[in-house]
Amino acid sequence: MIRMGELEPKNRHPISEDDVREANDGIEAKLGLRPLPEESGRVEKATADAYTLLLVEGRAFAVLEGPDTETILPTLRALMEHRPTEHNVTVDMGAVPYLRNGADVMSPGITDADASIQEGDVVWISDEEHGAPLGIGHALIDGASMVEAEKGKAIATWHYVGDELWSVQA
């Protein structure tokens, strides 16, 4: 999980349209969206501590590499601008304060989950009142079990509002 703090992007440089398409393909395979603009020169690659990031207008939109991930993942900023249609898990409002502090998601707080979610899938977490993205994580159980289970962890939270990736602005 990403911790609180601030990251400062360094070694910024534009990436090719082919690299952007490849990154979008990876994100689309996980969440069904293509958040990176494919026009030339709009996406930059940068490093920030142990992370390799893709930036759009100075904001982190994807993580290529990091201590907690081996594959490309979108950031919450990307999800806020380009809402995915797949792999959503909705939590009740009682779970929101815990999620904002980086807690894993427990099954009792889940009110709805995409039935296609399988254990190990990347999922995005939203609240039931606003539908806004609050976190990204990895499913520990399938979508149907998330809603039905009365106890236990359902999602290992990877990125959440307020963590160090959230604050990346270059």
C-alpha positions as CSV (number, residue, x, y, z in Angstrom):
1,M,0.0,0.0,0.0
2,I,1.2,3.5,-0.7
3,R,1.8,5.6,2.4
4,M,1.1,9.2,3.3
5,G,3.7,11.8,2.2
6,E,4.7,13.7,-0.9
7,L,6.4,12.5,-4.0
8,E,8.3,14.9,-6.3
9,P,8.5,13.8,-9.9
10,K,12.0,13.9,-11.5
11,N,13.6,13.1,-14.8
12,R,10.4,14.0,-16.7
13,H,10.3,13.3,-20.5
14,P,7.6,12.8,-23.1
15,I,6.9,9.3,-24.2
16,S,5.9,8.1,-27.7
17,E,2.4,7.6,-28.9
18,D,3.2,3.9,-29.2
19,D,4.2,3.8,-25.5
20,V,1.0,5.6,-24.5
21,R,-1.2,3.2,-26.5
22,E,0.6,0.2,-24.8
23,A,0.0,1.8,-21.4
24,N,-3.7,2.4,-22.2
25,D,-4.0,-1.2,-23.4
26,G,-2.7,-2.4,-20.0
27,I,-5.1,-0.2,-18.1
28,E,-8.0,-1.1,-20.3
29,A,-7.4,-4.8,-19.7
30,K,-7.8,-4.2,-16.0
31,L,-10.5,-1.6,-15.7
32,G,-12.0,-1.0,-19.1
33,L,-10.8,2.5,-19.7
34,R,-8.1,4.4,-21.6
35,P,-7.2,7.4,-19.5
36,L,-4.1,8.6,-21.2
37,P,-4.4,11.1,-24.1
38,E,-2.8,9.5,-27.2
39,E,-1.9,12.7,-28.9
40,S,1.9,13.3,-29.2
41,G,3.7,15.0,-26.3
42,R,0.8,15.0,-23.8
43,V,2.1,12.2,-21.6
44,E,5.4,12.3,-19.7
45,K,7.3,9.6,-17.9
46,A,8.9,10.5,-14.6
47,T,10.4,8.9,-11.5
48,A,9.4,9.7,-7.9
49,D,11.2,7.8,-5.2
50,A,10.6,4.1,-6.0
51,Y,7.8,4.8,-8.5
52,T,7.8,5.2,-12.3
53,L,4.9,7.4,-13.2
54,L,3.0,8.6,-16.3
55,L,2.0,12.2,-16.0
56,V,-0.7,14.1,-17.8
57,E,-0.5,17.9,-17.4
58,G,1.8,17.3,-14.4
59,R,-0.6,15.0,-12.6
60,A,0.1,11.3,-12.0
61,F,-2.3,9.3,-14.1
62,A,-0.7,5.9,-14.0
63,V,2.0,3.9,-12.2
64,L,4.3,1.8,-14.4
65,E,6.4,0.4,-11.6
66,G,6.5,0.7,-7.8
67,P,7.2,-1.2,-4.6
68,D,3.6,-2.4,-4.5
69,T,2.9,-3.2,-8.1
70,E,4.4,-5.2,-10.9
71,T,2.0,-4.0,-13.7
72,I,0.7,-0.7,-14.9
73,L,-2.1,0.7,-12.7
74,P,-4.2,3.9,-13.1
75,T,-4.2,6.4,-10.3
76,L,-7.4,7.9,-8.7
77,R,-6.8,11.1,-10.6
78,A,-7.2,9.1,-13.8
79,L,-10.3,7.4,-12.5
80,M,-11.9,10.7,-11.5
81,E,-11.6,12.0,-15.0
82,H,-12.4,8.8,-16.9
83,R,-14.7,6.6,-14.8
84,P,-14.3,2.9,-15.6
85,T,-17.3,0.8,-16.3
86,E,-15.8,-2.4,-14.9
87,H,-14.5,-3.8,-11.6
88,N,-16.2,-1.4,-9.3
89,V,-16.9,-2.1,-5.7
90,T,-19.3,0.2,-3.8
91,V,-18.9,0.7,0.0
92,D,-21.3,2.1,2.5
93,M,-20.6,5.6,4.0
94,G,-19.4,4.0,7.3
95,A,-16.4,2.5,5.5
96,V,-15.3,5.8,3.9
97,P,-13.3,7.3,6.9
98,Y,-11.3,4.0,7.2
99,L,-10.6,3.9,3.5
100,R,-9.4,7.5,3.6
101,N,-6.8,6.3,6.1
102,G,-5.6,3.5,3.8
103,A,-7.5,0.6,5.4
104,D,-8.2,-2.6,3.5
105,V,-11.9,-3.0,2.6
106,M,-13.9,-5.4,4.7
107,S,-16.8,-7.4,3.3
108,P,-19.5,-6.1,5.7
109,G,-18.9,-2.5,4.3
110,I,-19.5,-3.5,0.7
111,T,-23.0,-2.8,-0.7
112,D,-22.3,-3.8,-4.3
113,A,-19.6,-5.3,-6.5
114,D,-19.2,-6.1,-10.2
115,A,-20.1,-9.8,-10.5
116,S,-17.2,-10.3,-13.0
117,I,-14.6,-9.6,-10.3
118,Q,-12.3,-12.5,-9.7
119,E,-9.8,-12.9,-6.9
120,G,-6.6,-11.0,-7.7
121,D,-8.3,-8.5,-10.1
122,V,-7.6,-4.8,-9.8
123,V,-10.8,-3.0,-8.5
124,W,-11.8,0.5,-7.9
125,I,-13.7,1.5,-4.8
126,S,-16.5,4.1,-4.6
127,D,-18.9,5.3,-2.0
128,E,-22.6,4.6,-2.3
129,E,-23.7,8.2,-1.9
130,H,-21.5,10.0,-4.5
131,G,-20.0,7.2,-6.6
132,A,-16.7,9.0,-6.5
133,P,-13.5,6.9,-6.7
134,L,-12.0,6.5,-3.2
135,G,-9.4,3.8,-3.7
136,I,-7.8,1.2,-5.9
137,G,-6.9,-2.3,-4.7
138,H,-6.7,-6.0,-5.4
139,A,-9.6,-8.3,-4.9
140,L,-9.0,-10.9,-2.2
141,I,-12.3,-12.7,-3.1
142,D,-14.7,-12.7,-6.1
143,G,-17.3,-10.0,-6.5
144,A,-20.3,-12.1,-5.5
145,S,-18.5,-13.2,-2.3
146,M,-17.7,-9.6,-1.4
147,V,-21.3,-8.7,-1.2
148,E,-22.5,-11.9,0.5
149,A,-19.7,-12.3,3.1
150,E,-20.5,-11.2,6.6
151,K,-16.9,-10.9,7.8
152,G,-13.3,-10.7,6.5
153,K,-11.2,-8.7,4.1
154,A,-12.4,-8.4,0.6
155,I,-9.9,-5.9,-1.0
156,A,-6.2,-5.1,-0.2
157,T,-6.1,-1.3,-0.7
158,W,-3.2,-0.2,-2.9
159,H,-3.9,3.6,-3.5
160,Y,-6.4,5.9,-1.8
161,V,-7.3,9.6,-1.6
162,G,-4.7,11.4,0.4
163,D,-1.7,9.0,0.0
164,E,1.6,10.1,-1.5
165,L,0.5,9.4,-5.1
166,W,-2.6,11.5,-4.6
167,S,-0.5,14.5,-3.9
168,V,1.8,14.2,-7.0
169,Q,1.7,17.5,-8.9
170,A,4.6,18.6,-11.1
